[in-house]
Amino acid sequence: MNRPLLLFVFTLSCLPGLAQGDPSSYHAYINSTQKEIWKKEVNEKKFAAKDDKKTQFELALSQYGLLAATMADQDEDMFDDYYDETVDNLEAIIKANKGWGEPKALLSAVYGLQIAYSSMMGMFLGSKSSNLIEKAKEQSPQSPLVMKLYANSKFFTPEMFGGDLDEAISSYNKCLQLYESQPNQLDNNWLYLDALAFAGQAYLKKGEKEKARQLFEKALKIEPDFMWVKQGLLPKAL
């Protein structure tokens, strides 16, 4: 497995620092094979997250980034080391902010990663993950993060369990439109780059290589050192 199967208080627009991107998380994502960068990111944010809602969610995003990064080399030991604390953090955020969709979408994606490591966990977490992402979409339909994680869910879930490639593509496109409608959200935004990469993969799966190539080249224009796209995904589109 080359990349994670399922990647994504206040809305993002109420978090100006997060909306404009997080340079340290961006660096960790671009160098995602170096999990130690994500570990450092997570550990540093733990100290600041105790009483600050904004930092609690920033921590959750970094925790998710670390868990996703373990998928590249199937480092299940590291995944297990950080899984429980990530779930605990997100559950606390959700409990304190019941009407906010983003943490629900993120918890849904974290459950998806656990299922990717152990398909048997789908019996226990599959419906939870599905219910969370649907509720997140209902509560925060204009959140690019929610739309990205919703698209991931539709892309990677088997069709018999609710997966839908066309709906995934539509949701990726909406995610990208939402990000691009607010240019101040694009600087150092690893989630935007990730959305471009996965939207391209969805088009590849559909057989539309030209649309995939355009998205991959768009990502490389933003970040020329995006090696996952440069060395892995773009050649497939060509």
C-alpha positions as CSV (number, residue, x, y, z in Angstrom):
1,M,0.0,0.0,0.0
2,N,1.7,3.2,-1.2
3,R,-0.4,5.8,0.5
4,P,-3.2,5.9,3.2
5,L,-6.5,4.4,2.1
6,L,-8.6,7.0,3.9
7,L,-7.3,10.3,4.7
8,F,-9.3,15.2,6.9
9,V,-14.7,24.6,18.7
10,F,-15.0,26.3,15.1
11,T,-15.1,26.0,11.3
12,L,-11.9,26.4,9.4
13,S,-12.9,30.0,8.5
14,C,-12.9,30.8,12.2
15,L,-9.3,29.5,12.5
16,P,-7.2,32.0,10.5
17,G,-3.9,30.5,11.3
18,L,-5.1,27.0,10.2
19,A,-6.9,28.4,7.2
20,Q,-3.7,29.8,5.8
21,G,-1.9,26.6,6.3
22,D,0.6,25.2,8.8
23,P,4.2,25.3,7.6
24,S,5.4,22.6,10.0
25,S,2.6,20.2,9.0
26,Y,3.2,21.1,5.3
27,H,6.9,20.2,5.7
28,A,5.9,16.9,7.5
29,Y,3.5,16.0,4.7
30,I,5.9,16.7,1.8
31,N,8.4,14.5,3.6
32,S,5.8,12.0,4.7
33,T,8.2,9.1,4.4
34,Q,10.0,10.6,7.4
35,K,7.6,9.8,10.1
36,E,9.8,11.4,12.7
37,I,8.9,14.8,11.4
38,W,5.2,14.1,12.1
39,K,6.1,12.7,15.5
40,K,7.9,15.9,16.4
41,E,5.0,17.9,15.2
42,V,2.5,16.0,17.3
43,N,4.6,16.1,20.4
44,E,5.2,19.8,20.2
45,K,1.5,20.5,19.8
46,K,0.5,18.4,22.8
47,F,2.0,20.9,25.1
48,A,0.0,23.8,23.7
49,A,-3.3,21.9,23.3
50,K,-4.6,21.4,26.8
51,D,-6.8,24.5,27.1
52,D,-6.8,26.0,23.6
53,K,-9.5,24.7,21.3
54,K,-7.8,25.9,18.1
55,T,-4.6,24.1,19.0
56,Q,-6.5,20.9,20.0
57,F,-7.9,20.7,16.5
58,E,-4.5,21.5,15.0
59,L,-3.1,18.7,17.1
60,A,-5.8,16.4,15.8
61,L,-4.8,17.2,12.2
62,S,-1.2,16.5,13.0
63,Q,-2.1,13.2,14.7
64,Y,-4.1,12.2,11.6
65,G,-1.2,13.2,9.4
66,L,1.1,10.9,11.5
67,L,-1.3,8.0,11.4
68,A,-1.7,8.4,7.6
69,A,2.1,8.5,7.2
70,T,2.5,5.1,8.8
71,M,0.6,3.6,5.9
72,A,3.4,4.2,3.4
73,D,5.6,1.5,5.0
74,Q,2.8,-0.3,7.0
75,D,4.3,0.8,10.4
76,E,1.5,-0.6,12.4
77,D,3.4,-0.4,15.7
78,M,3.7,3.4,15.4
79,F,0.0,3.6,14.3
80,D,-0.9,1.7,17.5
81,D,1.2,4.0,19.6
82,Y,-0.7,7.1,18.5
83,Y,-4.2,5.8,17.6
84,D,-5.9,5.8,21.0
85,E,-4.7,9.3,21.9
86,T,-5.9,10.6,18.5
87,V,-9.4,9.1,19.0
88,D,-9.5,10.5,22.6
89,N,-8.6,14.0,21.4
90,L,-11.2,14.0,18.6
91,E,-13.9,12.5,20.9
92,A,-13.2,15.3,23.4
93,I,-13.5,18.0,20.7
94,I,-16.7,16.5,19.3
95,K,-18.2,16.3,22.8
96,A,-17.5,19.9,23.5
97,N,-18.7,21.1,20.0
98,K,-21.6,18.9,18.9
99,G,-22.6,21.0,15.9
100,W,-19.1,21.1,14.3
101,G,-18.6,18.7,11.4
102,E,-14.8,18.8,10.9
103,P,-13.7,16.7,13.9
104,K,-16.4,14.1,13.0
105,A,-15.0,13.8,9.5
106,L,-11.5,13.5,10.9
107,L,-12.5,10.7,13.3
108,S,-14.3,8.9,10.5
109,A,-11.0,9.0,8.5
110,V,-9.0,7.7,11.5
111,Y,-11.4,4.8,11.9
112,G,-10.9,4.2,8.1
113,L,-7.2,3.9,8.7
114,Q,-7.7,1.4,11.4
115,I,-9.9,-0.7,9.1
116,A,-7.2,-0.5,6.4
117,Y,-4.8,-2.1,8.9
118,S,-7.3,-4.7,10.0
119,S,-10.3,-5.5,7.8
120,M,-12.0,-7.3,10.7
121,M,-12.3,-3.9,12.4
122,G,-14.8,-3.0,9.7
123,M,-17.4,-5.0,11.6
124,F,-17.1,-2.7,14.5
125,L,-16.0,0.6,13.0
126,G,-17.4,0.6,9.5
127,S,-20.9,1.9,10.5
128,K,-19.4,4.4,12.9
129,S,-17.1,5.8,10.3
130,S,-20.0,6.0,7.7
131,N,-22.3,7.7,10.2
132,L,-19.7,10.2,11.3
133,I,-18.8,11.3,7.7
134,E,-22.4,11.7,6.7
135,K,-23.1,13.7,9.9
136,A,-20.1,15.9,9.2
137,K,-21.3,16.6,5.6
138,E,-24.7,17.5,7.0
139,Q,-23.3,19.9,9.6
140,S,-20.4,21.4,7.6
141,P,-21.2,21.1,3.9
142,Q,-19.0,24.1,3.0
143,S,-15.9,22.8,4.7
144,P,-13.2,21.8,2.2
145,L,-11.8,19.4,4.8
146,V,-15.1,17.6,5.2
147,M,-15.6,17.4,1.4
148,K,-12.1,16.0,1.0
149,L,-12.6,13.2,3.6
150,Y,-16.1,12.5,2.3
151,A,-14.6,12.1,-1.1
152,N,-11.9,9.8,0.2
153,S,-14.6,7.7,1.9
154,K,-16.6,7.3,-1.3
155,F,-13.4,6.6,-3.3
156,F,-12.0,3.8,-1.2
157,T,-15.1,2.2,0.2
158,P,-16.2,-0.9,-1.8
159,E,-19.3,-0.2,-3.9
160,M,-21.3,-2.9,-2.1
161,F,-20.8,-0.9,1.1
162,G,-21.6,2.5,-0.3
163,G,-18.6,3.5,-2.3
164,D,-19.2,5.6,-5.4
165,L,-16.5,6.8,-7.8
166,D,-18.6,9.4,-9.5
167,E,-19.7,10.9,-6.2
168,A,-16.1,10.8,-5.0
169,I,-14.9,12.8,-8.0
170,S,-17.8,15.3,-7.6
171,S,-16.9,15.8,-3.9
172,Y,-13.1,16.2,-4.7
173,N,-14.0,18.9,-7.2
174,K,-16.2,20.7,-4.6
175,C,-13.4,20.4,-2.1
176,L,-11.0,22.0,-4.5
177,Q,-13.4,24.8,-5.4
178,L,-14.0,25.6,-1.8
179,Y,-10.2,25.8,-1.1
180,E,-9.6,27.9,-4.2
181,S,-12.5,30.3,-3.5
182,Q,-10.4,31.4,-0.5
183,P,-6.8,31.8,-1.8
184,N,-5.5,32.6,1.7
185,Q,-6.2,29.0,2.6
186,L,-3.7,27.7,0.0
187,D,-0.3,28.7,1.4
188,N,1.4,25.8,3.1
189,N,-1.8,23.8,3.0
190,W,-1.0,20.1,2.9
191,L,-4.6,19.1,2.8
192,Y,-5.1,21.0,-0.4
193,L,-2.2,19.2,-2.0
194,D,-3.5,15.9,-0.7
195,A,-6.9,16.7,-2.3
196,L,-5.3,17.4,-5.7
197,A,-3.4,14.1,-5.5
198,F,-6.4,12.0,-4.6
199,A,-8.7,13.7,-7.0
200,G,-6.2,12.8,-9.7
201,Q,-6.2,9.2,-8.6
202,A,-10.0,9.1,-8.8
203,Y,-9.8,10.4,-12.4
204,L,-7.1,7.7,-13.1
205,K,-9.4,5.0,-11.8
206,K,-12.2,6.3,-14.0
207,G,-9.8,6.1,-17.0
208,E,-9.6,9.9,-17.6
209,K,-5.9,10.3,-17.7
210,E,-5.8,13.8,-19.1
211,K,-7.8,15.2,-16.2
212,A,-5.6,13.3,-13.8
213,R,-2.5,14.7,-15.5
214,Q,-3.8,18.3,-15.2
215,L,-4.4,17.9,-11.4
216,F,-1.0,16.3,-10.8
217,E,0.8,19.0,-12.8
218,K,-1.2,21.6,-10.8
219,A,0.0,20.1,-7.6
220,L,3.6,20.2,-8.8
221,K,3.3,23.8,-9.9
222,I,2.5,24.6,-6.2
223,E,5.1,22.2,-4.8
224,P,7.8,21.0,-7.2
225,D,9.3,18.7,-4.5
226,F,6.0,16.8,-4.1
227,M,7.7,13.4,-4.9
228,W,4.7,11.2,-4.4
229,V,3.1,13.0,-7.4
230,K,6.3,13.7,-9.4
231,Q,7.7,10.2,-9.2
232,G,4.7,8.1,-8.5
233,L,1.3,9.4,-9.7
234,L,2.2,11.7,-12.7
235,P,4.0,8.9,-14.6
236,K,0.9,6.8,-14.4
237,A,-1.2,9.6,-16.0
238,L,1.4,9.9,-18.8
